[in-house]
Amino acid sequence: MSDTSKPVQSESSEPVKGTKTEKAATATEAARAEGVVEGQETVAPADDPTAAPVTVVDPRLLIREEGFKGYLTEFKRKVKGGELGQIPVVLGLIVIWTIFQLQNDRFLSADNLSNISYFMSATGMLAIGLVFVLLLGEIDLSVGSVSGLASALFAVFVTEHGMNPWLSLVLTIVTGIGIGALHGWFFAKIGVPAFVVTLAGFLGWNGLMLWLLGSSGTINLPSDSGPIHLLGQSSFFMDQAIIGAYVLAGLAVVLSAVGNFGEQRRRRAAGVPFRATSEILLRVGLLALAAFVSAAVLNNASGVSNALVIFLAALVIVDFVLRRTTYGRKVFAVGGGIEAARRAGINVPLVRITVFAISGGFAAVGGMFFAGQTAGASLSAGGGNTLMLAIAAAVIGGTSLFGGRGTVWSALLGMLVIQSIQTGLDLLNMNTSIQYMITGGVLLGAVVIDSVSRKSQKAAGRG
């Protein structure tokens, strides 16, 4: 699925007439004609090294100086050019919730929303790992089997060898990382297509899981054993204390404010355009509204499950890695164009191996979530439609199948869509076959939107 000719997806720098962006773009084009390199660097024209240095700022950054008007203009330009982002999935989620609520008034009840938030966490962990692989334009078909194997390994370590549950957890996750790294090595070093390598892993690791589980096909675990208790359905943050949910909401708001104001300070110090304080306050205010409303709803049920807390924490950490670190930029670079990344000095094989290792690690963590849900390891862990739902979640949420474009938050949005469909159909007593068909249709729609979006961007000269 790799495409070495694709550039890294990024915001377009197409100027909008009558704005500061247009003026900046005009200046930038003039600077280009004189041989000036774009960016924040101060350089002299190539044909006259003795000339006074010229500072050129990316015109896209000036959108922020225009405030709401600038963002609205940029939003219209993106939509017109096919850069829809996560708009379709958000609108789709609203439609899904509206339809199911009209069919059954229990759908948006606190108890049902609590169930959705809990049960989406396990498959959501697999989806987080898959986002990394999809950003390379590849696929990992083994995550379901690896998650099932992880739950079986943990059960064997604890029940048959009497190992400490927390040590067993660490060994299980390390095993998942090792399996993923092995897949990545065959792909990056030997040249075996990722589809073939991970398909072999899907079959092989599933066979090993069956062997570990034995003829019974199930190994029960004590529900109070360390990680199993932590991830169980009856385990909640701060032991169901009402204040717990609000503490989490407040922490999210504080982290958002610190991050946004910190970025504003760095940009101001660097002399480049930055978000206005009013915009930051609006962003933080909207997050606060969503966070505290969610906390209130979950408190009306049983509180915030520990599984959901860990899932959200993983999303925040991975989002930081992908957007704020050198490694994250390398992942996007390799997904956007292998040859360009290689010429830029990026160790492409190493990035590929580590991405599959991350996928394997998150698959193992997801397996532990499944074990926590059932208090044991069984053939159902990671089996059935788990793999397809994890892939569907990442793609439905907005991560491109073609590589180079996506965000880890797509795992959250995609899982919300899928889990909402499953839970809603369960409330309506619909057959499982209907769930499969509807989820398949939603997945196809997401891929069609992604493909049409790519064509629109290419037609606009940004693909």
N, C-alpha and C positions, 0 to 999 in steps of 0.2 A: 504493500500500500504506500510505500515511500514515493515521494515525488521530488526529485532533486532540483526541479526547475522552479519550485514555488518560492516566492519571497516571504519573509516574515510578515504576518498581518499586523498592521498598525493603523493608527488614526491617519486619515488622509490629511494632506496639507493643502488641499484645494482651497483657494481663497474665496471669500464671499464679498461680492461687490459692495462698495459703499461703507466698508468697515475698516477698523484698524488692521484687521487681518490682511485685507487687500493691500493696504499701504505697505505692511511689513513684507508681504509676498513680492511686491514690486521691488522693494529694496533688496530683497534676497536674490531675485533674478538678476538684478544689476550686479550684485556681488558675485554671483556665479559667473557672469560674463567676464568679470575681472579676475577670476580664478580664486575667489575667496571660498574657503570651506565653510559650510553651514554648521551651526551649533552655537555653543557658548564660547568657543575659542576666539581669541583675538589674533588675526593673521594679516599678513600683507598680501596684496595682489601678486599672482605668480609672475606677471610680466614686468613687475617693478618692485623688487625686493626692498628698495629703499623708501618706498612710499609709506605714508602713515598707516598704522594698523587699523583695521576695520573690524568692529564687533558685530557679528551676525547672530541674531536670535531666531530660533525656529518660530515661524509665524503661528503655528498651532498653539503655542503657549499664550499668545496674546488674546485668545478667545476669553480667557479668564478675566482680563481687564475690562471686557465689555459687559460683564455681569450676566444677568438673566437673559438679556437680549442676545448676547454672544452665544450662550449655550443653546438657546432656542433655535438660532440660525444654524448652528452646527448640527443639532439634532435633526432638523429638516433635511439638511444636506446628506446626512448619513442614511436616513430612511430612503431618500430619493435614490441614493447610490447603492442600496441593497444591504447596508450595514445595519441589520436589524438587532444585533446583539441578543439580549435575553427578553426582548419585548414579547415575542410570540409565546414563550413558555409562561410568562407572568399572566398574559391575557388568557391563555389556555387554562391556567390554574384557577383563575377567577370564574371562568365559564364552567369548569368541572364542579367547583364547589357550589355554584349557584344551582346547577341542574340537580345535583344530588340532594341539596337542602330542600328544593322544591318537591322532590320525590319522597324524602324522608326527613322529617324535622329533627331527627336525632343526629344527623350527619355533623352539624356544626356544634354539637353539644361538647361540653368540657371533657367528658369521659372519652368520646370518640376521637377528639383531637389529641388527647393524651395518648391513646393507642397508636394513632398515626405517627406521632413523634417518637414513640418508643420503637415500634417495629421497623421503621425505615432506617434505623441506625446501622443495623448489621449489613444489609446490602449496600447502604450508603458508604460504608468503609471500603468495600470492594470498588465502588464507583470512584472514590477518591484516587485510589491507585491506578485505575484505568485512565483517569484524566491525563496522567503523566504519559502513559503509552500512546494515547490518542493524539497528544500534542506532537508526537513524532510522526504521526500519520501511520502508526502501526496498530496492532490489535493483540490482546492477550486473552486467549481462549481457556487458559488454565486456572483462572482465579477462583472459579467455583470449586474445582477439585482440590486446589491448594487450601481453601478455607475448610473444606470437609476433612482433609487430611490433618490440618492443624487441630481441629477439635478432637479428632481421634487420638493424635499424639498426646495432647494434653491429658486426655482421659487415661491413657495407658501409663503415662508418667506418674499420675496421682494415685490411681487405683492399684496398678500391678507392681509398681516400683516404690510406692510410698514416698514419692518425692514431694518436697515442699511446693504447694500450689503456685506461689509467686515465682519460684525458680523454674517451675515447669512452664509458666507463662513466658518467661524470658527465652527459654530454650525453644519454645514453639515459634515465637516470632522470629528468632534468629534463623530457624529452619526455613521459615517462609521466605526470608530475605535471601538465604542461600539458594533456594530453589529458583527464585526469580533471577538471581545473578547468573545461575547456570543457563537458564533460558536466554538471557541477554548475551552470554558468551557465545553460545552456538549461533545466535543471530549476528552479532557484531564481528566476531572473529572468524568463524567458519563460513559465514555467508548463507546459512540456512534461513529461508524466509520465516519471519516471525509467526506467520499463520501456521506453518507446518510444525515449528518447534513447540508452540504452545498447544497445538492440537494433540501432539504426542504427549505433552505434559498433562493435558486434560484426561487422556485415557490412562496413562501410566500412574499418575498420582491418585486417580480414582480407584485403580486396582489396588494400590498400596493401602488406601483407606479401608477397602473391603477386607483385606487380609488382617489388618489391625483389629477391626471390629469383630472378626470371627463369625461363627455361624449364627450367633444371636442377632448380629447387626446393630447392637446397641450396648453402650456402656454408660450406666447411670453414675452421676456425680452427686456428692452431698451438696445441697443447695447453700450451705453455709461455708463452703470452702473458698476463701479468698476471692479470686477473680470471678468465680461463678456467682457468689453472693453480690459482688459489686455490680455485675452486669445483669442480674436477674430482674424480672418484671416488677418485683416488690421492693426493689432497692432505689431509694430516692435521695437526691441531694439534701444534705443536712437533716436526714431522717424525717422528711416530709414537713419540716418546719416551714411555716408560711413565709417567714423572712428569707428563706433560702432562695426562692425564685426571684425575689426582688434584689437580693444581693448579686445574683448573676446578671440581672438586667442592668443594675447600676454599674457593675464592672464592665459590661459591654459598652455602655455609654462613656465611661471614663476613658477606656482604652481608645475608643474612637476619637474622642476630643483630644487626647494627648497626641495621637498619631497625626491628626489633621493639623493641629496647631504647630506640631513639631515640623511637619513638612512645610507649612507656611513660613516658619522662621528660617528654615534652611534655604528656601527659595528666595526669600527677601535678602538674606545675607549674600547669596550668590548673584543677586542683581537680575533675576529672571522673574517673569510674571508669576503670581501666586494667587491662590483662592482668597477672595475677600472674606473678612471675618463674618459678615452677614451670611454668606453662603455656607461657611463651616457650621455656624450656629443652626442654620436650617437643616443641614444634613444630620447633625447630631440630634437635633430635636425630633426629626422623623424617626431616627433609630430608637430614640428614647420612647417615643410613642408606641412603636411596634414591640419593643422589648418588654415594656411594662404591661401592655395589653396581653401579650403572650403569657407573661408571668401570672397575671390575674386569672386568665383562663385555665392554665394548668393547675393553679392553686385550687380552683373550684373542683378539680378532679382529685388527684393524689399528690400533686407536686411535680417537680422536674426530675425525670429519671436520670440516674447516673449515666446510663448508656447514651442518652441524648447530650448530656454535658460533655462527655468524652468525644462524641462525634463532632459537636460544634467546636470544641477546642482544637481538634485535628484540622478542621476546615480553616480556622484562623491561622494556625501555624503553617500549614501548607500554602495558604494564600500568600503569607509573608515570604516564604521561600521562593515561590514562583515569581512574585512581582518585585521583590526588594533585594534579592541576592544575585550574585554573579552566576551561580549554578542555574537559577531559574531562567535567566536571560539566555544561557547556553542551551537549555532545553527548547525554548522558543526558536532560537537561531537554527538548531539542527532540524526542527520540525518545519521551519520555513524554507530551508534550502541547504542540503547536505554539503554541496560543493562550496557554497559561499561560506558556510560555517567552518569547513576545513581550511579554506584559504585564510580565514580570520584567525587561525591558530587554535581552534577548538579541537580537543581530543574527542572526535565523534564516537569512536568505539566505546570509550569510557562513559560518555554520557548515555549511550544506548544501554550499556550493561547496568548502570546505576538506576536508570528509569525502570527497567524490568525488575531489578532488586526491590525498588520501592513498591512496585505493584505487588510483588510476592509478599512483602512485609504487611501491606494493608490487607491482603487476602487472608493472611494468618490472623490478624487482629479481628477481621470480620468473622472468621471461624470461631474465635473466642466469644464473640457476641452471640452467635448462633447457639453455642454451648450454654451460655448464660440464659438464653430464652427458654431452653428445654431442660436445663439442669442435667445435661448429658451429651454424649456424642452418638449420632445415629446416621443411617444412610441418607436421611433427608437433609442433613447439614451440608450446605453448598451444592446440593443436587437439584433436580427438577429444573425449574426455570430461573434459578439464581443467577447464573452467568448472563443469560439474556436480559434479565432485569437490570443488572449492574451496568451492562453496556448501554442499554436503553436509557438509563438514568443519566449517564454522562452525556449522551448525544442529545436527548430531549432537552436537557438543561442548557445546551448551547455550545458544547465543545465540538469542534469540527472533526469529522471523520478523515479529513484530508490533511490534517496536521497544521501546526503553526498558529492556531487560533483557539482560544478557549479560556476558561477560568475554573478553578476548583469549586466555586460556588454553584457551578452547573450540577455537581453531584447532589447538592441540597435541593435545588429547584426540581431537578429530574426525579429525585426520590419522592418529593412531595406530590408530584403529579402521579407517579406510579402507585404509591401507597394510597393516595386518595381514591384512585380508580378502583383498586382492589378492595379497600374498606367500604366504599360506596356501593359496589356491586354485592358485597357480602350482606350489607344491610338490606338490599333489595332481594336477597336470596337468589341471586343470579348464579348460574352454573359456572364452574371454573373455565370451561371452554369459551364462554363469552368474555371473561377477563382476558384470556390470551389474545382473542381476536381484537378487542378494543385496544389493548396495550400495543399490539403489533401495528394497528392503524395509526396510533399516536406516534410510534417510532418512525414509521414510514413518512408521516407528515413532517416530522422534525428534520429528517434527512433531505426531503424534497425542499424544504425552506432553506436549508443550508446550501444545497446545490444551486438553487435559484439565486440566492444571495451572492454566491461566488461568481456566477455568470454576470450578475448586475455590476459587481465590483470590477470585473475584467472589462466589461463594456465601458465603464466609467474611467478606465485606466488605472484602477487601484488594486486589481486582483493579482 
